[in-house]
Amino acid sequence: MTEPLHLTSLNRFELVNAIQLALFRKMIPASAARAALATAKDDLAIGAAVLVPCDWPAAHGRALQISMQQSGGGGHRGFNILHVATALELGAKEFLTFDVRQGALARAVGLNAKP
């Protein structure tokens, strides 16, 4: 990437919670969880990632529109829709995800989902 990864407070929360959940589910050892959390903190400190503000009422409205258009046929989870809607509200062109269904949703609304 040529610019920092843009994160909202929601993205940051989801990242930290995913690491904690992986620890709880014994998918990663405590040392890996600590390292991942430290890396995320360091990425923010050095500018590799930046926290950006979001107009949450606008993002929620966009998410509602996406839900009405896409969920009946795609079965999308609320948080996945909210992440995609937030990206659109922030003017993102690319969307990073490892969730296949979320990637399909992002592409359906015009984002370039990676990987």
C-alpha positions in Angstrom: 0.0 0.0 0.0 1.2 3.5 -0.8 -0.8 5.2 2.0 -1.7 4.3 5.6 -4.5 1.9 6.3 -7.5 3.9 7.3 -9.3 2.5 10.4 -12.4 3.8 12.1 -13.0 3.2 15.8 -15.3 0.3 14.7 -12.4 -1.3 12.8 -10.1 -1.0 15.7 -12.7 -2.5 18.0 -13.3 -5.4 15.7 -9.6 -6.1 15.3 -9.0 -6.1 19.1 -12.1 -8.2 19.7 -11.1 -10.7 16.9 -7.7 -11.2 18.6 -9.3 -11.7 22.0 -11.8 -14.1 20.6 -9.1 -16.1 18.9 -7.3 -16.3 22.3 -10.5 -17.4 24.0 -11.2 -20.1 21.4 -7.6 -21.3 21.8 -6.8 -20.6 18.2 -3.7 -18.6 19.1 -1.5 -18.6 22.2 -1.4 -15.7 24.6 2.0 -14.7 23.3 0.6 -14.4 19.8 -2.3 -12.3 21.0 0.0 -10.0 22.8 2.2 -9.7 19.8 -0.8 -9.0 17.5 -2.1 -6.3 19.8 1.3 -4.7 20.1 1.7 -4.7 16.3 -1.7 -3.0 15.9 -0.7 -0.4 18.4 2.7 0.1 16.8 1.1 0.5 13.4 -1.0 3.4 14.7 2.0 4.9 16.5 4.2 5.0 13.4 1.5 6.0 10.9 1.2 2.7 9.0 -2.5 2.8 10.1 -4.5 5.9 11.0 -7.7 6.4 12.9 -10.2 8.4 10.8 -13.4 10.0 11.9 -16.7 8.7 10.6 -20.2 10.2 10.4 -21.9 7.3 12.1 -25.5 8.3 11.4 -24.7 8.6 7.7 -22.9 5.2 7.8 -25.9 3.6 9.6 -28.2 5.1 6.9 -26.0 3.7 4.1 -25.9 0.3 5.9 -29.7 0.3 6.0 -29.9 0.9 2.2 -27.3 -1.8 1.5 -29.2 -4.2 3.8 -32.5 -3.6 1.9 -30.8 -4.1 -1.5 -28.4 -6.9 -0.7 -29.3 -9.0 2.4 -32.4 -10.7 1.1 -30.4 -12.4 -1.6 -27.0 -12.5 0.0 -27.6 -13.3 3.6 -25.2 -10.6 4.9 -24.5 -10.1 8.6 -25.1 -6.7 10.1 -21.5 -5.9 11.0 -20.3 -6.9 7.6 -22.8 -4.5 6.0 -21.8 -1.8 8.5 -18.1 -2.2 7.6 -18.9 -1.9 3.9 -21.2 1.1 4.4 -18.5 2.8 6.5 -16.0 2.3 3.7 -18.3 3.9 1.2 -19.0 6.8 3.5 -15.3 7.4 3.9 -14.9 7.4 0.1 -12.8 4.2 0.0 -12.1 2.6 -3.3 -10.5 -0.6 -1.9 -11.8 -2.8 0.8 -9.6 -5.3 2.7 -11.3 -8.5 4.0 -10.6 -12.2 4.4 -14.4 -12.9 4.6 -15.6 -14.2 1.3 -19.2 -13.1 1.7 -18.1 -9.6 2.9 -15.9 -9.3 -0.1 -18.7 -10.2 -2.4 -20.9 -7.6 -0.7 -18.2 -5.0 -1.1 -17.8 -5.8 -4.8 -21.6 -5.7 -5.3 -21.6 -2.0 -4.1 -18.7 -1.0 -6.2 -15.6 -1.5 -3.9 -12.5 -3.3 -5.1 -12.3 -6.0 -2.4 -8.9 -7.6 -1.7 -7.5 -10.1 -1.4 
